Amino acid sequence: MTLVVATTLQLGEDERRSASLVRHDARALALAELGVERSRAYLAALLATDVDLDRALDPMLNTECILLPTLGAGQEDDHLPVFTDPGWDEVELPGTGKSFRLVPHEGGAYLVRFDDNDDDGDSPASEAATLSNPGLGCVEGDDLAPGKSNPVRDRDQTVILTVVGIYPGTDPATAQARKVLRVRVGPRPAAGIIAGGTIEMDGASHVCGAHGDIFATGDISGTGCMCGTGCTGGPPAKQACDANTTCVAQSGGDVCSATGGGSSSQCIPGTSVPQPPPVRVWSSLNAPPGCVSGLCTPFYYLREQSGGAQVFMWNYSKPGCEKPQACSRIFHPGEAATTCGGCWKSVYDASTCTGAKTKEVRKTEDPGLTAPDPAPWTPCGNSAPLIWKTSNPAFASIVSGCDPSGGLYPEPSPGKWSKDASFSGSFQSQGALLPGVWMVEGNVEFLGNSPSCTAPASWKASVLAQGYMDIQAELSLRPALPTGVALLAGRDMKVWQGNTFIDTCGESAALLVHEQFYMGANTHLTGQLVVENAGACSGFVTGPSGVTLKGNATIEVTAQPPISSGRPASVLEWSESSY
């Protein structure tokens, strides 16, 4: 009897311990999953103001990278999130030799660490390096020696997240249960065209290229063609797709009628398509990266005021202005000097000129444009190339509170900064637009051809129009923004001049449109197109569709698109183990 009782008690104790371990394992897994979601939200918050995840790998951007792959001073905070939870700590996980951020939670804890995904070797050569604080030797991508990678700098908004859930207690060495989740966090796959609403593909219009996928929240209608050599049309020099590739078109509506042109491409209706990313001309992500010395990215603000064209440039040397992306948004020069509006410096004012010169902006490229503190330009009597010319001096608003997205413009009066005044971009000589990022207060018309892609590789320009964008000329565009944005229209965009090319020179580049996009005649665009279809205010493009392709309009996407679909910092891959 004693033996039977002892055996029964032992079996009961074993079952109790087994049940307890199962509960502890489940609790450790739940804590690890909590840590993953908390860390994903942290990464998404970084991407709301930064173009990459450098600050996830090096929060203070102070690590010395001169002797890569060996790192120097400033490593103490590397790879750890900046959490402020009570009781947080920095610990070294036994057996790994690596530091983790430990966050206690309800009798247990989760430990978090970020690592780079070796994107210096994996990213396409065309993908721009973002160069956060390169003064410490922290270069990226092609700037590194072959075979080297920078573990504290990110290029593709993707990191490897390791989360360890432990329970019970907060000591990794004594906790009875540990669950390890290793997660790749990054952007969702991009498509060649991402659009809100319907994409109308009529006539011989087609989309092709290795990245010619299409996402539309509405229908994809019409007889358009995609990704096959059988797709005809386009400008005379670009009558068909170069090769058969397999592309997928997905529509959130009931119609998806694009054909494959001899390829195995598919058009799938009724799918769950993510909303296009918001297109906001005033977003701080449309500002260039920071600069404290050396060669800065020129950042211009163009407007007409007091009867003359005016240009302001960003003064990186002014305290608090070192990083435009650190501002809550892009501010205009008329806003308070206590905000980032005080970072603009007047460099050109033609209001004192006479005759036609009051409407002109003339300047020759020179090294002073890349100085942290830009120097004033000479306005009147200047024989330099014509960069911009105002075609309409009227300042009446083109909108009246019709934008449902809200907050598009910084002033309470909707449309105050989207003027009838239109600026025509002119290209009298190679690189006459001046490289850098242009914010234009009004509409933009491109009526003259730009330099071709044979221009120096250092010539890069991005143009942001607060109003609509009218393209009637051939443009070659290497984006100056690290996000890859080449052109952005705060209202509509239209490409309609026959036999016109918009060439992104083989780089990862995108055209962004807040309202509607129209492309017709024999026109050809290389690069990604993102159309939010957020309102119908300007009336420059009419019709219910977000994207309208007519005639022989062709969009070819050969380079990796820079703008992803869906929310930032998505969980892409997941593996689990008991450490």
Buried (B, 14 or more C-beta within 10 A) or exposed (E): EEEEEEEEEEEEEEEEEEEEEEEBBBBBBBBBBBBBEBBBEBBBEBBEBBBBBBBBBBBEBBBBBEEBEEBEEBBEBBBBBEBEEEEBEEBEBEEEEEBBBBBBBEEBBBBBBBBBBEBBEEBEEBBBBBBBBBEBBBBBBEEBEEEEBBBBBBBBBBBBBBBBBBBBBBEBEEBBBBBBBBBBBBBBBBBBBBBBBBBBBBBBBBBBBBBBBBBBBBBBBBEBBBBBBBBBBBBEEBBBBEEBBBBBBBBBBEBBBBBBBBBEBBBEBEBEBBBBBBBBBBBBBBBBBBBEEEEBBBBBBBBBBEEBBBBBBBBBBBEEBBBBBBBEBBBBBEBEEEBBBBBBBBBBBBEEBEEEBBBBBBBBBEEBBBBBBBEEBEBBEBEBBBBBBBBBBEBEBBBEEEBEBEEBBBEEEBBBBBBBBBBBBBBEEBBBBBBBBBBBBBBBBBBBBBBEBEBEEEBBBBBBBBBBBBBBBBBBBBBBBBBBBBBBBBBBBBBBBEBBBBBBBBBBBBBBBBBBBBBBBBBBBBBBBBBBBBBBBBBBBEEEBBBBBBBBBBBBBBBBBBBBBBBBBBBEEEEEEEB
